[in-house]
C-alpha cells in the first residue's frame, strides 16, 4: 500500500511542478495547453493506474487554481486518466510475443512500441480535448487546439519518456502488473481497440470539417466509453524481469542521446522564437497554436524515423543473428557435449547466407559438431584412462607386495629397506631373505626407464634371481645366467643395474657381485666410505659376460642405494650427489634408523622440485 501511495505522490508532485512551470512560461490563449500534458503518458506508462491518478490529481489542482470550472475539469480528467492508464495497458499487452518486459528502450521493438503507444495516446487525448475546447470555448479553434495538443503531447512525451525510462532503469520503481486470473477475451478487446481508433479518427475529421456541437458531444462521449471499456482488459502475461546487456541497447542509447540533444536545442529555438514573434499579427495565431517543440517534429520526420528503419534492418540482419548465436552460452558446460538440436535449428536459418553471418553460422555449427565429437573421443579416452589407472593401481600394489614387508632383525644383524617410485610403478627394487639358517640374500636393482616397462623388467629380474639362487649361491654365476636370460628376448634393449650379495651370519663374510650398480657405502672404524668394487656391466646388454665375485668381512654397516637418491634435483638443478650422501651417513647417529632422516634431508634439499627418478635405499647393520 505504501508503494502505491508513493507512486501516486510522486506523480502528483511531478505533474504539479510541470504544470506550474509551463503555465508560468506559456500564455494560455484560448485555453491552449502547454507541453506538461506529455507527463500524462510517461507517468501512466511507468506507474500504471497510480501514476495516472497522481498526474490527473496534480492537473486538477492547478486547473482549479487557474479558474477552470468543474464542468470543464471533469471530462478532461476522465480522458486524461484513461489516456495515461492506456499507455500502461498497451505496453503490457504482448503485441509481438508472450514475453513482456518492463518499459525499456533496449530493442527496436521496444522503441517502436514506445513511439506507437505515444502516438495513439496523443491522438486520443488531443481529439477529445479539442472537441471539449470547441464545445466549451470556441468552435473555430478546435482544429488548431488539436494540432497544439497533439504536438505538445508527443514531443513532451518523447523527451520526458526517454529520460524517465532511463531513470527507472537505474532506480527500479516501475509498477509491474500481475497476471490476471480472469480469462482474457482477446477478440473482444481487439475489436474495442480498433473501434476506439476509428472513432477517434472520425471525430478528428469531423472536428476539422464541422462544428456541430451535438455531433462532437456524441463522438467524445463514445471515445470515453470505448476507452474506459478497453481499460478493463485483464493482464494475460507474466512480466519477464531478466536483465540483458545487448549491442542494440548501446546503439539505441547513443542514438537517443543524440536525438534528445537535438530535440532540446529545437525546443529552445522554438521557445525564443515564440516570445519574439508572438506580437506579429500575421503569424501570431500560427506560432501560438504550434508547439514550442515544432523543430523536434521536423527532426522526427526527416531523421529519426529513417534512422529507426535503418536500425531495424541492422537489428534484423546483424544483431538478431548475433543475439541468437549468443544463446550457445546456456548450452555450454565444462567437459560436456553441447546439446546441439536447438542450436542447430537457430543457426540453420543463416547457414545459406552469403555473408559474414552465414560464415559465422556455419562456423558455429561446425564448432558444435567438432566439440561433440571431441567430447565423445575424450569420454572414450577417459574410460581407457580410468581402466589404465585401475590397472596401474593393481600393479602398484603387486609391486609393493613383492618388496620385503618385514625387517630382518636378529641378535647379530638388522636388514631393512625403502623404495618410492617416481610414477605409479617404478624400475627400482630391493630384496632380502634367508637362503638357509646361515645365509641371507641381499639384492638391489634399478631398471632403465620409468613406469610400467621398467617395473616389468625389475619384477622379472627379482623373480629370476630367486629362482637362480635355489641352484647356485655364487653371485657372479647368478648374474651371468640372469644376463643371458634377459638378453635373449630384449628387442627394446632395456637393461638393469644390479648388486647381489650373500651374507654369512656365522662368519660375517659378505660375497657379492656387481652389474653396473652404484658402489655401496661401507662403515668401518666408525666412518663411512664408498666401497671399492668391480663395476661390471649392466644386465641385458651383452651376452656371456663374466661377472666378478668379491668378498669382504662386514663388521659395522653397509648402505645400498639407487641413483634416484644421489640424482635428486633442487630448483637450481643441483643434484643431491654422492658427497652429501656420504656426509649425511657420517653425521647420523649410528643407533638411529637412517631411512626417515635421509628422506627428510633430501626433501630439505630439493624443496618442492619435482623428482623424476625412483628412490630406493637398503642398509645392513651388524650389531
C-alpha positions in Angstrom: 0.0 0.0 0.0 2.9 2.4 0.9 4.4 1.7 -2.5 1.2 2.6 -4.3 0.7 5.8 -2.3 4.3 6.7 -3.0 3.7 6.3 -6.8 0.6 8.5 -6.6 2.5 11.1 -4.6 5.5 11.1 -7.0 3.2 11.5 -10.0 1.2 14.2 -8.3 4.3 16.3 -7.4 5.8 15.9 -10.9 2.6 16.9 -12.6 2.1 19.8 -10.2 5.6 21.1 -10.8 5.5 20.6 -14.6 2.1 22.3 -14.9 3.2 25.2 -12.7 6.4 25.7 -14.7 4.9 25.6 -18.1 1.9 27.8 -17.1 4.4 30.4 -15.9 6.2 30.5 -19.3 3.3 29.9 -21.7 0.4 32.2 -22.4 -3.0 30.4 -22.3 -4.6 32.0 -25.3 -7.9 30.5 -26.0 -7.2 27.7 -23.4 -4.4 26.1 -25.5 -2.4 23.6 -23.4 1.3 23.6 -22.7 3.7 20.6 -23.0 3.2 19.4 -19.5 0.5 17.1 -20.9 3.2 14.8 -22.1 3.8 13.7 -18.5 0.4 12.0 -18.5 1.9 9.5 -20.9 5.1 8.7 -19.1 3.7 8.6 -15.6 0.9 6.2 -16.6 3.4 4.1 -18.5 5.8 3.8 -15.6 3.4 3.7 -12.6 0.2 2.4 -14.2 -3.2 3.5 -12.6 -1.4 5.0 -9.6 0.8 7.2 -11.9 -2.3 8.2 -14.0 -4.3 9.0 -10.8 -1.4 11.1 -9.3 -0.9 13.0 -12.6 -4.6 13.8 -13.1 -4.9 15.0 -9.5 -2.0 17.3 -9.9 -3.5 18.7 -13.1 -6.9 19.1 -11.4 -5.4 21.2 -8.6 -3.8 23.6 -10.9 -6.8 23.8 -13.2 -8.9 24.8 -10.2 -6.3 27.3 -9.2 -6.2 28.7 -12.8 -10.0 29.2 -12.7 -11.4 26.4 -14.8 -14.9 25.2 -13.8 -15.8 21.7 -12.7 -17.7 21.2 -16.0 -14.5 21.9 -17.9 -12.3 19.9 -15.5 -14.2 16.6 -15.0 -14.5 15.4 -18.7 -10.8 16.4 -19.2 -9.8 14.5 -16.1 -11.6 11.4 -17.2 -10.0 11.4 -20.6 -6.6 12.3 -19.1 -6.8 9.4 -16.7 -7.9 7.0 -19.4 -5.1 8.0 -21.8 -2.5 7.8 -19.1 -3.6 4.4 -18.0 -4.0 3.3 -21.7 -0.2 3.7 -22.1 0.3 1.2 -19.3 -2.3 -1.3 -20.7 -0.9 -1.2 -24.2 2.7 -1.7 -23.2 1.9 -4.9 -21.3 -0.5 -6.3 -23.9 2.1 -8.5 -25.6 1.6 -7.4 -29.2 4.7 -9.2 -30.6 5.2 -12.2 -28.3 4.3 -13.7 -24.9 7.5 -12.3 -23.5 6.5 -9.0 -21.9 9.1 -6.7 -20.3 9.2 -3.6 -18.2 9.4 -0.2 -20.1 12.8 -0.2 -21.6 14.2 1.1 -24.9 16.7 -1.7 -25.4 15.4 -3.1 -28.7 13.9 -1.8 -31.9 10.7 -3.5 -31.0 10.5 -1.7 -27.6 11.3 1.7 -29.2 8.7 1.1 -31.9 6.2 0.1 -29.3 7.0 3.2 -27.2 6.5 5.5 -30.2 3.3 3.8 -31.4 1.7 4.0 -27.9 2.8 7.6 -27.6 1.2 8.5 -30.9 -2.1 6.6 -30.1 -2.4 8.2 -26.7 -1.5 11.6 -28.1 -4.2 11.2 -30.8 -7.0 10.2 -28.4 -6.0 12.9 -25.9 -5.8 15.6 -28.5 -9.0 14.7 -30.3 -11.1 14.6 -27.1 -9.7 17.8 -25.7 -10.0 19.7 -29.0 -13.7 18.7 -29.0 -14.1 19.9 -25.4 -12.5 23.2 -26.4 -14.7 23.5 -29.5 -17.8 22.8 -27.4 -17.0 24.9 -24.4 -14.8 27.8 -25.7 -14.9 28.4 -29.4 -15.7 26.0 -32.3 -13.4 28.0 -34.6 -10.3 27.0 -32.5 -10.9 23.2 -32.3 -8.6 22.2 -35.2 -5.8 24.5 -34.0 -6.2 23.2 -30.5 -6.0 19.6 -31.8 -2.7 20.3 -33.5 -1.3 22.1 -30.5 -2.4 19.4 -28.1 -1.1 16.6 -30.3 2.3 18.1 -31.0 2.8 19.2 -27.4 1.8 15.7 -26.2 4.0 13.6 -28.4 7.1 15.9 -28.1 7.0 16.2 -24.4 6.1 12.5 -24.0 9.0 11.5 -26.1 11.6 13.7 -24.4 10.5 13.0 -20.8 9.5 9.5 -21.6 13.1 8.6 -22.7 14.5 10.3 -19.7 12.0 8.7 -17.3 12.7 5.2 -18.6 16.4 5.7 -18.3 16.0 6.9 -14.7 13.8 4.0 -13.7 16.3 1.6 -15.2 18.8 2.9 -12.5 16.2 3.3 -9.8 13.7 0.5 -10.1 10.4 2.0 -9.1 8.3 0.9 -12.0 4.9 -0.6 -11.3 4.7 -4.1 -12.8 1.3 -5.7 -13.3 0.5 -9.2 -12.1 -1.1 -11.8 -14.4 -4.8 -11.8 -14.0 -6.7 -15.0 -13.2 -9.6 -13.8 -15.3 -10.0 -15.2 -18.8 -9.0 -12.7 -21.5 -11.3 -12.4 -24.5 -8.7 -11.1 -26.9 -11.0 -10.8 -29.9 -13.5 -8.7 -27.9 -10.8 -6.3 -26.7 -9.2 -6.2 -30.1 -12.5 -5.0 -31.6 -12.8 -2.4 -28.8 -9.4 -1.0 -29.5 -10.0 -0.8 -33.3 -13.3 0.9 -32.7 -11.6 3.4 -30.4 -9.1 4.3 -33.1 -11.7 4.5 -35.8 -14.0 6.7 -33.7 -11.0 8.9 -32.7 -10.0 9.4 -36.4 -13.6 10.1 -37.5 -14.1 12.6 -34.7 -10.9 14.3 -35.7 -12.1 14.6 -39.3 -15.5 16.0 -38.2 -13.6 18.4 -35.9 -11.9 19.9 -38.9 -14.9 19.8 -41.3 -17.9 20.5 -39.0 -18.6 22.5 -35.8 -21.8 20.6 -34.9 -21.7 20.6 -31.1 -24.2 17.7 -30.8 -22.3 15.5 -33.1 -19.0 16.4 -31.4 -20.5 15.7 -28.0 -21.7 12.2 -29.2 -18.3 11.3 -30.5 -16.3 12.5 -27.5 -18.7 10.5 -25.3 -18.2 7.5 -27.4 -14.4 7.9 -27.2 -14.7 8.0 -23.4 -16.9 4.9 -23.3 -14.7 2.8 -25.6 -11.6 4.0 -23.7 -12.9 3.0 -20.3 -14.2 -0.3 -21.7 -10.8 -1.2 -23.1 -9.1 -0.4 -19.8 -11.0 -3.3 -18.2 -8.9 -5.7 -20.2 -7.0 -8.1 -17.7 -3.3 -8.7 -18.0 -2.6 -12.1 -19.5 1.2 -12.3 -19.3 3.8 -12.6 -16.6 6.3 -9.8 -16.9 9.9 -11.0 -17.7 12.2 -9.3 -15.2 15.5 -10.7 -16.5 18.2 -8.2 -17.4 20.4 -8.4 -20.5 23.1 -6.2 -21.9 22.9 -6.2 -25.7 24.7 -4.5 -28.5 21.5 -2.9 -29.8 20.8 -1.4 -26.4 24.1 0.5 -26.5 23.4 1.6 -30.1 19.9 2.8 -29.3 21.1 4.6 -26.1 23.7 6.6 -28.1 21.1 7.3 -30.8 18.5 8.5 -28.3 21.0 10.7 -26.5 21.9 12.5 -29.8 18.2 12.8 -30.7 17.4 14.3 -27.3 20.2 16.9 -27.6 18.9 18.0 -31.0 15.3 18.0 -29.7 16.1 20.1 -26.7 18.0 22.5 -28.9 15.0 22.8 -31.1 12.8 23.4 -28.1 14.9 26.3 -27.1 14.9 27.8 -30.5 11.1 27.4 -30.7 10.6 29.0 -27.3 12.6 32.1 -28.0 11.0 32.4 -31.5 7.6 32.3 -29.8 8.4 35.1 -27.4 10.0 37.2 -30.1 7.3 36.8 -32.8 4.1 36.4 -30.8 3.1 40.1 -31.3 3.4 39.9 -35.1 -0.2 39.7 -36.2 0.0 37.8 -39.4 1.9 34.9 -37.9 0.8 35.3 -34.3 -2.0 32.7 -34.3 0.1 30.2 -36.2 3.0 30.4 -33.7 0.7 30.4 -30.7 -1.1 27.3 -31.9 2.1 25.4 -32.9 4.0 23.8 -30.0 7.3 25.0 -28.8 8.8 21.8 -30.0 8.0 22.2 -33.7 11.6 21.7 -34.7 11.6 18.4 -32.9 8.8 17.2 -35.1 10.8 18.1 -38.2 13.7 16.1 -36.8 11.5 13.1 -36.1 10.1 13.1 -39.6 13.3 13.8 -41.6 15.8 12.0 -39.5 14.5 9.9 -36.6 12.1 7.7 -38.5 14.5 6.8 -41.3 17.2 6.1 -38.7 14.7 3.7 -36.9 14.1 1.9 -40.2 17.9 1.5 -40.7 18.4 0.4 -37.2 15.6 -2.2 -37.5 17.3 -3.5 -40.7 20.6 -3.8 -38.9 18.9 -5.4 -35.9 17.1 -8.0 -38.0 20.0 -8.8 -40.3 23.0 -8.5 -38.0 22.2 -8.0 -34.3 19.4 -10.6 -34.1 21.5 -13.4 -35.6 24.3 -12.4 -33.2 21.8 -12.5 -30.3 20.7 -15.9 -31.4 24.2 -17.1 -31.6 24.8 -16.0 -28.0 22.2 -18.5 -26.8 25.0 -21.1 -27.0 26.2 -19.9 -23.6 23.4 -21.7 -21.8 24.2 -24.9 -23.6 27.9 -25.0 -22.7 29.2 -27.0 -19.8 32.7 -27.9 -18.8 33.6 -31.3 -20.2 30.1 -31.8 -21.6 28.6 -32.2 -25.1 26.7 -29.3 -26.4 23.0 -30.1 -26.8 23.0 -29.3 -30.5 19.4 -29.8 -31.6 18.0 -26.5 -30.5 21.2 -24.6 -31.5 21.5 -26.1 -35.0 17.9 -25.1 -35.6 18.8 -21.5 -34.8 22.0 -21.5 -36.9 20.3 -23.2 -39.8 18.3 -20.1 -40.6 21.5 -18.3 -41.5 23.8 -21.1 -42.9 23.0 -20.4 -46.5 23.5 -16.6 -46.3 26.5 -15.5 -48.5 27.9 -13.0 -45.9 29.7 -12.9 -42.6 26.6 -14.0 -40.7 26.4 -17.1 -42.9 30.1 -17.8 -42.3 29.6 -17.4 -38.5 26.6 -19.7 -38.5 28.4 -22.4 -40.4 31.5 -22.0 -38.2 29.3 -22.3 -35.1 27.6 -25.4 -36.4 30.9 -27.0 -37.3 32.3 -26.0 -33.9 29.4 -27.7 -32.1 29.8 -30.9 -34.1 33.6 -30.9 -33.7 33.2 -30.2 -30.0 30.7 -33.1 -29.5 33.0 -35.5 -31.5 35.9 -34.4 -29.4 34.0 -34.9 -26.1 32.9 -38.3 -27.3 36.6 -39.2 -28.0 37.6 -37.7 -24.7 34.9 -39.9 -23.0 36.4 -42.9 -24.6 39.9 -41.9 -23.7 38.8 -41.2 -20.1 37.2 -44.6 -20.0 40.5 -46.1 -21.1 42.4 -43.9 -18.8 40.3 -44.9 -15.8 40.9 -48.6 -16.8 44.6 -47.9 -17.0 44.6 -46.1 -13.7 42.8 -49.1 -12.1 45.3 -51.5 -13.6 48.2 -49.3 -12.5 46.8 -49.2 -9.0 46.8 -53.0 -9.0 50.3 -53.1 -10.4 51.5 -50.7 -7.7 50.0 -53.0 -5.0 51.6 -56.1 -6.7 55.0 -54.4 -6.9 54.8 -53.2 -3.3 53.8 -56.7 -2.1 56.9 -58.2 -3.9 59.1 -56.0 -1.7 60.1 -57.2 1.8 57.4 -56.3 4.3 59.3 -57.3 7.5 62.7 -56.1 8.8 65.2 -58.8 9.4 66.4 -58.2 13.0 68.3 -60.8 15.0 70.9 -60.6 17.8 73.6 -60.2 15.1 72.1 -58.2 12.2 69.5 -55.7 11.0 68.4 -55.6 7.3 65.9 -53.0 6.2 65.0 -51.0 3.0 62.7 -48.4 1.4 61.6 -47.7 -2.1 59.5 -44.9 -3.6 58.7 -44.9 -7.4 58.6 -41.6 -9.3 55.4 -42.8 -11.0 52.7 -45.3 -10.0 55.2 -48.1 -10.6 59.0 -47.9 -10.9 62.1 -49.8 -12.0 63.8 -49.8 -8.6 63.5 -52.8 -6.3 65.3 -54.3 -3.3 65.0 -57.7 -1.7 66.4 -59.6 1.2 65.6 -63.1 2.5 67.3 -66.0 4.2 68.6 -68.8 1.9 69.2 -71.1 4.9 69.9 -70.7 8.6 73.4 -69.1 8.0 72.9 -67.2 4.7 70.9 -64.1 3.7 70.5 -63.0 0.1 70.6 -59.2 -0.4 69.8 -57.6 -3.8 69.1 -54.1 -5.1 68.4 -53.2 -8.7 67.5 -50.2 -11.0 65.9 -50.9 -14.4 66.3 -48.5 -17.2 63.4 -46.1 -18.0 60.4 -45.3 -15.9 56.9 -46.6 -15.3 55.4 -49.9 -16.4 58.3 -51.2 -18.8 60.9 -50.6 -16.1 58.6 -52.2 -13.4 58.1 -55.3 -15.6 61.9 -55.7 -16.1 62.5 -55.2 -12.4 59.9 -57.8 -11.3 61.1 -60.3 -13.9 64.7 -59.9 -12.6 63.6 -60.1 -9.0 61.7 -63.4 -9.6 64.6 -64.9 -11.8 67.2 -64.1 -9.1 65.1 -66.0 -6.5 64.9 -69.0 -8.8 68.6 -68.9 -9.8 69.7 -68.7 -6.1 67.9 -72.0 -5.5 70.5 -73.7 -7.6 73.6 -71.6 -7.2 74.9 -69.4 -4.3 77.7 -67.7 -6.3 76.5 -64.1 -7.0 78.6 -63.8 -10.2 77.2 -67.0 -11.7 73.7 -65.9 -10.8 74.3 -62.6 -12.6 75.8 -64.4 -15.6 72.7 -66.6 -16.0 70.3 -63.7 -15.4 72.1 -61.5 -18.0 71.9 -64.3 -20.7 68.2 -64.8 -20.0 67.4 -61.1 -20.2 69.4 -60.7 -23.4 67.5 -63.5 -25.2 64.3 -61.5 -25.7 65.3 -57.9 -25.3 64.2 -56.1 -28.6 63.8 -52.8 -26.7 67.4 -53.1 -25.4 66.4 -52.4 -21.9 68.8 -53.1 -19.1 69.1 -53.2 -15.3 71.8 -52.4 -12.8 72.1 -55.0 -10.0 74.1 -55.6 -6.9 73.7 -59.1 -5.5 75.3 -60.2 -2.2 75.1 -63.2 0.2 75.9 -62.6 3.8 77.1 -65.4 6.1 75.8 -64.7 9.6 78.3 -67.1 11.2 81.5 -65.9 9.6 80.3 -62.3 8.8 81.6 -62.8 5.3 79.8 -61.0 2.5 80.3 -62.3 -1.0 78.9 -60.1 -3.8 78.9 -59.3 -7.4 78.1 -56.0 -9.2 76.4 -55.4 -12.6 76.9 -51.7 -13.2 75.3 -50.6 -9.9 76.3 -47.6 -7.7 79.1 -48.5 -5.2 77.6 -49.1 -1.7 78.7 -47.2 1.4 80.6 -49.3 4.0 81.2 -48.3 7.6 84.5 -49.3 9.1 86.1 -47.8 12.2 83.1 -45.6 12.8 83.4 -43.9 9.4 81.6 -44.4 6.1 83.4 -44.7 2.7 82.5 -45.8 -0.8 83.3 -49.5 -1.3 85.8 -50.2 -4.0 84.4 -52.9 -6.2 84.4 -54.2 -9.8 81.7 -52.2 -11.7 80.8 -55.0 -14.2 78.3 -54.1 -16.9 74.5 -53.7 -16.7 72.3 -56.7 -17.2 70.7 -57.1 -20.7 73.4 -55.5 -22.9 75.9 -58.2 -23.7 75.6 -62.0 -23.5 78.1 -64.3 -21.8 79.7 -61.6 -19.7 81.7 -62.9 -16.8 80.9 -61.1 -13.6 83.3 -61.0 -10.7 82.6 -62.3 -7.2 84.2 -60.3 -4.4 84.3 -60.9 -0.7 84.5 -58.6 2.4 84.1 -59.0 6.1 81.2 -56.9 7.3 81.8 -55.6 10.8 79.6 -52.5 11.1 77.3 -51.2 8.3 76.6 -51.4 4.6 74.3 -49.0 2.7 73.0 -49.7 -0.8 71.0 -47.2 -2.9 69.9 -46.4 -6.4 70.9 -43.2 -8.3 67.5 -41.7 -7.6 68.9 -40.8 -4.2 72.1 -39.1 -5.5 70.4 -37.6 -8.6 67.6 -35.8 -6.7 67.5 -32.2 -8.0 66.6 -28.9 -6.4 65.1 -25.9 -8.1 68.5 -24.7 -9.2 69.0 -28.1 -10.9 71.7 -29.1 -8.4 72.0 -32.8 -7.6 72.0 -34.1 -4.1 75.1 -36.1 -5.0 77.4 -38.7 -3.5 79.3 -36.3 -1.3 76.1 -35.1 0.5 75.1 -38.7 0.9 78.4 -39.7 2.4 78.4 -36.6 4.7 74.9 -37.5 5.9 75.8 -41.0 6.9 79.0 -39.8 8.6 76.9 -37.4 10.7 74.0 -39.6 11.7 73.8 -41.4 15.0 74.9 -45.0 14.5 72.0 -46.3 16.6 69.3 -44.4 14.5 67.3 -45.9 11.6 68.7 -43.9 8.7 65.7 -44.1 6.3 63.4 -41.3 7.6 66.3 -38.9 8.4 67.8 -39.4 4.9 64.4 -38.7 3.2 63.9 -35.6 5.3 67.4 -34.4 4.4 66.7 -35.0 0.7 63.3 -33.2 1.0 65.0 -30.2 2.7 67.5 -30.0 -0.2 65.0 -30.4 -3.1 62.2 -28.4 -1.5 59.2 -28.5 -4.0 61.2 -29.5 -7.1 59.6 -32.4 -9.0 61.5 -35.7 -8.8 61.8 -37.8 -12.0 63.6 -40.9 -10.7 62.7 -43.7 -8.3 64.4 -43.7 -4.9 65.5 -46.9 -3.2 67.7 -47.4 -0.1 68.7 -50.6 1.8 71.1 -51.0 4.7 72.7 -53.9 6.7 73.7 -53.1 10.2 75.9 -55.5 12.3 75.2 -55.3 16.0 
